[in-house]
Amino acid sequence: MVHIIKDVQGALGTFVTITVVHPDISEGISAVRAAFDEVHRIHHLMNVHQQNSEVGALNREGYYEEVSDDTRHVIQRANYFSERFEGAFDITVLPLLELWKESVSKSGIPMDSEINQRLELVDYRKIFVEGRNIRFSKRGMGITLAGVAKGYAVDKAIEAIVRCNIRHALVNAGGDIRAIGGKDDNVPWRIAIRDPRDKNRIVTTLELCDQAIATSGTYRRSFGDILNPKVGRPAQGVLSSTVIARTAMDADMLATCMFVLGAEKGKELIGMLDGVKAFIIGNDGSFLN
């Protein structure tokens, strides 16, 4: 007989749900606890809103010494995707995000001159990782790991669960999802993809087994869309993009790249990666794969 052990906690700016299917309840509970320990650890390292987090201190001072292996790895992996996908993903977009949030809160949009001024601070190539030290080359720069930390936390949670010898589990951090096995040996996990314009409408359902999935789209953004870091304005072209990959961190970043680049260019570049699948909801609501 197997048991379903499930818990939900707030972290990473969202709700994280961890589900374990296992014959021993106590072992399952221990695995869930270990997974949440990892989620909260990553949250405290990379929370941009927390002044004493590594990311918060880096943004405040422009440099950080003796950074953790986790933060360094996430920044370097993010910059790898920035380079490979022509800057469509860029963690230095924080100054632009803050500008848009400020403008929208005042019921307006930024002026072109304001956007152009902030764009001078957006360039992943101006982040320098030197051993265990990280610094920005320009004052006023800042990073956000919102588009990658959730996925990384999911991956670390999965690692913790695997160490507990669990064969069937699912971790979901606000839509960044990774699975161990299926629900059982014969049934995969089923993940619904919702219409960004109507959250009650399911466009399609995808099966997941020992994989990760992430979706980027116009679901929760206060100003409507994800910003294109190259032009400083909301990305357009598709309503949402979904990527299945080996890790949640990679799926998280690739989904954003796909959304920013649009269907044609995004699928062209993602098609060059092994073991990656992409799905798009077009502006007309059509589902493309």
N, C-alpha and C positions, 0 to 999 in steps of 0.2 A: 504493500500500500504506500502510495506517495502522498505527500502533503504540500500544499501551496502556502509558502510564507511570503507575505507582502508587507511593505512599509512605504510610507510617503513622508518626505521631509522637505522643507524649504532650503534651497541652497542655489548658488550660481545665478541668482535673479529669477529663479523659476521653482517649480516643484519637481523633485526627483523621486521616481517610483522604482523600487527594486523588488523584483519578484523571483523567488527561488522555488523550484520544484524538486523535492528531495524526500527520501524515505524517513530520515531522522529529523524530527522537528527541532531538537536542540542544536544539531549541526547546521540546519538551515538558518535558524535565528542567529547563530554566531557568524555565519557567512554574510548575512545581511548587515549585521553590525560592523563587521570589518570593511565591507564595501562603503558604508556611509562614513566611516572614519576617513577613508581615502577621499571621498567627495568633499567633505568639510575641510580636509587638509589643503586640497587644491584651491578651494574657494578662498581660504585665508591667505594663500600665497598670491593669488592673481586677481583679487577683487579690486577693480579700479576705483571703487567708491570708499575703500578702506585705507585711511592714511598710512597705517603701519604695515600694510601688505607690501610685498616686494614690488608689485606693479605701482601701487600708490606712491611709495617712496621714490621709485625711479622717475615717475612723472613729476614729482615735486622737486627733486634735486637735479634731474637730468643725467644722473648716473647711479649705479648701484654696485657695491663691492661685495664679493663673496655670495653671489646669487646662487640659489638652489639649482640642482641639476634639473628639476622639473621645469622651472621658469625658463632657464636657458634653453632647454630642449624645445619647449613650445615656441619660443621666439625664433629659434633657428629653423624649425620646421615651417613656421608661418612664412618666414622670409624665402624659404625654398619654393613654396607655392607661389609667392609673389613674383619671383623671378621666372618661374616656369609658365605662369599664366598672365604675363605682361602687365603686372600690377593691378589686376582685377581684384585681388585680395591684398589688403595692406593694413597692418595693425596700427600704423601711425595716423589713421583716419580720425583719431579722437578729436583734434581741434575742429574739424569739420562737423562732426556729430554734435559737439557742444554748441557750435554756431547755429545749426538747424534747430536744435531743441530750444535755444534761447529765442530764436525768431518766431517759431511756431507758438511758443508760450505767450507771445505778444500778438498772436493772430496775424502773423505776416510770414514772409519768406525772406531769406537773406538777399541783400543787394549783390550784384555781380562783383563789385569792388571788394566786398567783405569776403565772398567766396574765394576770389583770386588771392587775397591776402592770406587766408588760411591754407590755401593749396601750397603755399611756399613751405609750410611746415609738414607736409605729407609726402614722405618718401622713405620706404622701408630700407633703402640703401644708406640712409643716414643713421641707422642703428649700428653700433659697433660692439661686437662681442669679442672681448679680449680675455681669453682664459675664463676665469669665473667673474669677470667684471663686465658690466654693460653700461654704455653711455650713448647719449644723443650728440650729434654734431652741431645741433642748432638749438638755441634757447627758445622755449615755447612749445617744443615738440611734446607729444604724449602718445602713449599707446593704449589700446583697448584689446583685451584678449577675449572679448565677448564672443567672437566668431570662431574660437578655437578651444577655449578653456573648458566649456561644457563637454565637448567631445573628448578632450583629454581626461577629464574627470571620470567620464563614463568608462573609458579604457582602463583607468587605474582601478575603478570599482570592479570591473570584470576580472582584472588580474588578481584582486583580493579574493574574489569568489572562487576562481580556479584553484588558488592555493588551498582552499577549503575542500577540495575534491568534489565540487558540485558539477554535475554534467548538464543541467538544464536551468537556465536563468535568463532574465531580461532586465536590463537597466535602461531607463528612459528619463532623460533630463530635458524636459521641455521640447521633446521631439527629436533630440539627439539620442539614438537608440543603438544598443548593441546586444546581441544574443549569444549565449552559450548553448549550443545544440538547438533543439526545438522544444516544444512544450513537453514532448516525450520522444522516444526513439523513432516514432512514426509520423508525428504531427508537427509541422513547422509553426513558428510564431507568425501571426498574420497582422500586418500593419496597414491601417487605413490611411489613405491620402485624401485629405479634405480639400474642397474647393475654397480658395482664399476669399471668394466673394460671398460664400454661404457655408459657414462652418458646419451646418447640419447636413450638407450634401457630401457624400463620399464619392470621389471620382473613380477610384480604383483601390484594390487591396493587394498588397504585395506580401510574398512569403519570405521569411527570414530564418536562416539557420547558420549559426557560426559566422555571422556577418554583422555589419553595422549599416545604419541608414540615417540620413539627415535631410531636412528640407529647409530651403530658404524661400521666403516669399513675403507677400504683403499681409501677413497675419496679425502682427502685433505692433508694428511700427507706428509711433505717434505721428510722424509726418508722412506716412503712407508707404514708403518704399525704402529699400536698402540703398545706401549711397554708393555711387560709382566714385571710387577714390581718385580716379584720374581726372575727373571733371568737376567734382565737388557737388554733384546734383543727384537726385534719385535715379537709380538705374531703371530702365524701361525695356520693354521687349517681350517679357514673359510675366505671368502671374506668380508662378512658383517653379522651383527646380528641386528635384529629389535625386540624391546620389546614394547608391549602395557601394560600399567599399569594405576593405578588411578591418579598418579601425574607425571608430567614431570620430576621432580627431580629423582624419583625412576626409571622411564623408562630410563633416561640418564645413571645412574650408572649401572643398570642391563644389558643394552645393551653392555656396556664396559666389564662387568664381563663375559658375554656370549662369546664375541669375544675372550677374553684372555683364557678362559677355554676350548673353542672348543665346537663343537656340542654336543657330548655325555655327557660330564661332566656338561656343562652349562645347558642343558635341564633337566638333572637330578635334579640339585639344584633349578632351577627356577620352575620346576614342583611342588616343595614343597610350593610355595607361592600361596595364594589365589588371584584370580582376575588378574592374569598375563598371557599373551600369548607371545610366542616367535617364531620368524621366522628367518631362516638362509639361506644365499646364500653360498653354498659350493664352494670349489676351482674349481670345474668343471662347475660352473655357475648354478647348480641345486638349486631349491627353496624348502626348507624343513620347515615343520611346525609340 
